Amino acid sequence: MKLYALLALAVAIPASNALVNRAPVPGVVSIPYSRSLSPLQRRNSFVDLSVGATYANYIVNITVGTPAQPITLSLDTGSSDTILLNKESSFCVTNAGYCPSVGYYNANKSSTYKYIASNFSSNFGFSSQGQGSGASGDVATDTFDVAGATLKNQQFDIAYGNATIAFSILGLSYASGENQYPYNNFPLSLAKSGAINLPLFSLWKNAVDSHDGQVLFGGVDTAQYTGSLLTLDTQTRTGFPAPVAFDVLLNGVALSGNSSFPAGSTGSVLHVLDCGTAYSILPNDWVQPIYDQFGVTYFTANDTAYVDCALANSPYTIDFTFGSLTIQVPIKVMVSLRSINPNICTFGIVPAGTRIALLGDNFLSSSYTVFDLSNNQISLAARNFDATTDSIIAVPSGGVKAISTSATGTTPSSTGTTTGTSATSTPTKKSSAPALSLSPATIGVAFIVVLFAFCF
């Protein structure tokens, strides 16, 4: 994932967004989150953790050390490490007024801090420039209190030096993707502590265009999706003995269920599922028909696509097919209203080029997704946005396939189907959205906006 290179907006989570316990379900840890320009309060349940988010950052409140130091972290399925900002990090030095609002770790104030090593370094992000955000510093252990669960001697990294990350990071991906000093990261430690049965978590939003949702560790909520979960094997990249990321095969992309639409009409392509990235990266030959359809203009200089903001009012969906399952994403989710002018918006799909393709937050907004680190599986279903109750099941060691995962919720009025052929009927004619005409001055403004404000 990529986080802000610079952040002009300070974020503060109110004290009321701390820990609120719901009726416990054994073997499950529930983490609510919200995505917005300022963090919003979310419900908490079971062993529960508050989460808020800005742009693509799903932010979470925990405490670290003895006595407890409150820290805000960015939840990230695209990275593996836990990295805590320190006030001496380059980002906090540059943004001295911002860092206290999200909290930073002070080793000297914790009696349970233990030093392990120095000189850790990490880089994040998919970038056409080949360089994302990063951090460097020390490796240590301390006590983490997470939604009522205590993890003693939890290893993490402290960002003392160069750090261009705007939040501390709670990495949820495979431990094999960690930096120089491997350890049990957050999902593995939760399982080892007995709080959950296995390192598995599910992720969903409350509404396709809402800023809040839920992360459920150790379980699934069958009320939150329609049909049954489709379970896919996590793919192993060439040259690696086992999975290192949440990689799955995407079979194709279509427009509003129109099978004749040329995007992704043949073959399967490896995609990373990453909640820490706001946009999606698709193969070049899949992207171009979408751009042609909607008059999208792409600039390689800042790896950003632009479209007329009126497209957000279109009834189109972009349909992502995984075997027998199709997830329909409303086109409005792909149009960012953080505009460079009143009529021009950023578009949330860019070409992969030589990069690994990626499905980011704008795809995950329409799906119910289960990440299983133990069994190397990803399970997907269309999201049920009409759910009014919970139906939570703790997942046993055998994973999702070991339980009945048929949905208990009512059939929603939202998009999404459990077959690869049926879909809601929508127009397939050329979009009326006009192609963009961007002047050099406008391009310059766009580049600045992306660098300083847009969270990729």
Protein Blocks (a to p, Z undefined) as FASTA:
>chain_A
ZZdfbdcbdcdddfklmccdddddehiacddddddfbdcddddehjadddddehjbccdd
ddedjddddddddddfkbfbdcdddfkbmklmmmmmlmmmnopadfklpckbccfbehia
cdedjdfklpacddddddddddddeehiacehiacdddfblcfbfbdcddfbdfklmcfb
gcddfklmmmmnomambdcdddddfbfkbcbdcddehiacfklpghjaddddddddehia
bdfbdcdddfbdceehiakbmghpgccddddddfkbfbdcddfklmmmmmmmnopacdfk
lopacddfklmmpcbdcdddehjbccdddfklmpcfbdfbfkbccdfbdceklaccdddf
klmmmpccdddfklopaddddddfkbcbdcdddddfkommlpcfbdfbdcdfbecdfbfk
bccdddfbdcfbdcddddfklmmmmmmmmmmmpcZZ
